[in-house]
Amino acid sequence: MTKTAIETGYQRVITIMKSCPNCQKPPTFIAVLSALNPARIRCTYCKQTIIIKTLPAVLATATALILSLIAIATIDHFGYGMSIMAIALISLGLLLEAAYFLAIRSGRIASNLH
Ligand SMILES: [Zn+2]
């Protein structure tokens, strides 16, 4: 009985993970990280272009920009140095990319992944 519950849960995790329409492999974080255009991501395995719906991509980029500006203003306000600023912005950027990546992979952000 317990095994069935675990199996069902596992099956659910697999089905909510979106994969490349061409090679059926899930998108990688590196693919999202290295994409110049957040609405066009290239599959790491087969180089197929994964198209993200424009509106969520634009909203995600705008949110990232606003959060970065808030971070810059806050760090500047407290008079921290440039190295703290750089570390904070890189950390924030990675965090946002990770959130974006997870949203795409789970299908929360619509794309041509299936
Ligand atoms: Zn692929």
Residues whose N, C-alpha, C, O or C-beta is under 5 A from the ligand:
A	BS01	ZN	C20 N22 C23 C43 Y45 C46 Q48
